[in-house]
Amino acid sequence: MKIDVKEDDKSFTVKADIPGVKKGDIQVDIDDDRVSLRAEVKKEKEEKKGEKTVYSERAYGMVSRSFTLPVAVDTKDAKAEYKDGVLNLTLPKKGNGAAKRVAVS
């Protein structure tokens, strides 16, 4: 999972490349200044009679990434959006925070 983290005076913006994942299979956890991203790529069982896979390069399974930001995040105003294989997070800065899971829309 490749990520970009940008910062301005009020918030952090995170972009994470997570192709091939359904938004319901993405989990975002925030605990003060610690952000954890987790996603599961599920293999679809599509086999036709008389057909077999000769070669497959696509990966399946769980991917995760955690990182620490310079300041705590205001979890009540944190936003997550997943579109076209990219997870976009908007994480407002805060002095004191509490752990929270953010729903992906």
C-alpha positions in Angstrom: 0.0 0.0 0.0 1.6 3.2 -1.1 0.6 6.5 0.7 1.1 10.2 0.4 0.7 12.4 3.5 0.3 16.2 3.2 -0.1 18.8 5.9 -1.5 22.3 6.1 -2.2 24.5 9.1 -5.5 22.8 10.0 -5.3 19.2 8.8 -3.4 16.2 7.3 -4.5 14.8 3.9 -3.6 11.1 3.2 -3.9 9.3 -0.1 -3.5 5.6 -0.1 -3.5 3.4 -3.2 -5.6 0.3 -2.5 -6.7 -1.1 -5.8 -9.0 -4.1 -6.2 -10.6 -3.7 -2.7 -14.3 -3.1 -1.9 -14.8 -0.2 0.5 -16.5 -2.5 3.1 -13.1 -4.4 3.3 -11.2 -1.2 4.4 -10.6 -0.4 8.0 -9.2 3.0 9.2 -8.3 3.3 12.9 -7.0 6.6 14.5 -5.6 6.8 18.0 -4.3 10.3 18.8 -1.4 10.7 16.4 -1.3 7.0 15.2 -3.2 6.1 12.0 -3.7 2.4 10.9 -5.0 1.4 7.6 -6.1 -2.2 6.8 -7.7 -3.8 3.7 -8.4 -7.2 2.4 -8.3 -8.2 -1.2 -10.5 -11.2 -1.7 -10.1 -13.6 -4.6 -13.3 -14.2 -6.5 -14.1 -17.9 -7.1 -14.9 -17.8 -10.8 -14.0 -21.2 -12.4 -15.6 -22.5 -15.5 -15.8 -26.2 -16.3 -12.8 -27.2 -18.4 -10.9 -24.0 -17.5 -7.8 -23.6 -15.3 -5.6 -20.7 -14.4 -2.2 -20.9 -16.2 -0.7 -17.7 -14.8 -1.8 -15.2 -12.1 0.1 -12.1 -10.9 -2.7 -10.5 -8.8 -2.2 -10.6 -5.1 -4.9 -11.6 -2.6 -4.9 -11.2 1.1 -4.6 -8.6 3.9 -2.5 -5.4 3.5 -1.9 -3.0 6.3 0.0 0.2 7.0 0.5 2.3 10.2 2.2 5.6 10.7 2.5 8.3 13.3 1.7 12.0 12.6 3.5 14.9 14.3 0.3 15.9 16.2 -2.9 14.2 17.4 -6.0 14.0 15.1 -9.4 15.4 15.9 -11.3 12.0 15.3 -14.8 13.4 15.4 -14.2 15.4 12.2 -12.0 12.9 10.4 -13.3 11.8 7.0 -12.5 8.9 4.7 -13.6 8.4 1.1 -12.7 5.5 -1.3 -13.0 6.0 -5.0 -11.2 4.5 -8.0 -8.8 2.4 -5.9 -7.7 5.4 -3.8 -8.5 6.0 -0.2 -8.6 9.7 0.7 -8.4 10.7 4.4 -8.9 14.2 5.8 -7.6 14.3 9.3 -8.0 17.6 11.2 -5.4 18.4 13.8 -6.2 18.5 17.5 -4.2 18.7 20.8 -6.0 15.8 22.6 -7.8 13.0 20.9 -9.5 9.7 21.6 -9.4 6.4 19.6 -12.0 6.0 16.9 -12.7 3.9 13.8 -13.6 6.0 10.7 -16.3 4.8 8.3 -15.3 4.7 4.7 -17.9 6.2 2.3 
